């Protein structure tokens, strides 16, 4: 079933669900650290449902090429609280 979106459609790196770009959180990894997208470099998207999902840790580790899952999850929690 195809949904109608206004604007660009992007995919969550954790659950692979496609959503409108403005519904997703855009992140990037720099120096193996997770942060909000700064405007330059590669980025990826995460949907709100995956902020606390178990598979998110594995997706973040894959995107940042880091095995420090606990640190990445803590950085994600800080980013989420700053956004809200």
BAVEX-587253 format. One line per 5 residues: their letters; for each residue x, y negated, z of C-alpha. Coordinates in steps of 0.001 Angstrom, whole numbers, plus 524288, in hexadecimal, padded with zeros to 5 digits. Layout:
<recs>
A> X/Y/Z  ...
</recs>
This chain:
<recs>
XXXXX> 80000/80000/80000  805E8/7F31A/7FBC6  803D7/7E757/80497  8034F/7D98B/7FF93  80DC3/7D0E7/8056D
XXXXX> 80FEF/7C2A2/802F0  81E5D/7C023/8013D  829FA/7C94C/80153  828BB/7D711/806CC  833D0/7DD04/80EB9
XXXXX> 8360E/7EA14/8157C  838F7/7ECD2/823D2  845F9/7F41A/82548  840A2/7FC72/83043  83334/8015D/82C15
XXXXX> 83439/7FDD0/81D7F  826F1/7F71E/81DDE  8252E/7EC62/813C6  82009/7DF5D/818B1  81F8C/7D146/8147D
XXXXX> 82CB3/7CAE3/8170B  826EF/7C111/820A0  821F2/7CC39/8294C  82F83/7D226/82B63  83B38/7CDF6/83389
XXXXX> 8474A/7CB7A/82B3B  85407/7CFC9/83198  86238/7D175/82DDF  86E67/7D7D2/8334F  87ABC/7CFD3/8344B
XXXXX> 8870F/7D52F/83A98  87F0C/7E11A/83ED6  875F8/7D83A/8466A  86765/7D6A4/84414  861D0/7C903/84213
XXXXX> 85728/7C196/83B12  859D3/7BEED/82CD1  862A6/7B2FD/82B71  86015/7B04A/81D14  86C2D/7B6A7/81755
XXXXX> 87025/7C4C6/815D9  8685F/7D15B/81592  85C29/7D2E1/81DA2  8516A/7DC9A/820BB  8439F/7DC3B/825FE
XXXXX> 83CFD/7E21A/831E4  82E46/7E2B5/83416  82833/7DF39/84150  823A9/7ED46/84387  831CB/7F1F5/84311
XXXXX> 8370D/7E871/84D3C  83590/7F2EE/857AD  834FD/7FF76/84F88  83EBD/80A64/851E0  8432F/80B77/843B4
XXXXX> 846F6/7FD02/843B1  853AC/7FFA9/84AFD  8584E/808DE/84061  85483/7FF4B/83590  85BC4/7F41B/83C43
XXXXX> 867E7/7FC6F/83E1E  8678C/80019/82FC0  865CA/7F200/82B46  87091/7ECA5/83414  8798F/7F84A/831F4
XXXXX> 87B2D/7F940/8409D  8797E/8042F/84A71  876D3/7FAD3/855AF  86832/7FD0F/855D2  865A2/7F79C/86373
XXXXX> 86C74/7EACB/86032  864C6/7E974/85385  857E4/7EBEC/85A92  85B57/7E1C1/864D6  85E88/7D7EA/85A33
XXXXX> 8517F/7DB07/8539E  84A40/7D8A9/8607A  850EF/7CB66/861D7  84D4E/7C7B2/853ED  83F25/7CBCF/855D5
XXXX> 83DA6/7C3E8/8624B  84377/7B7F4/85B7F  839D1/7B953/8502E  82DA4/7BA41/858AF
</recs>
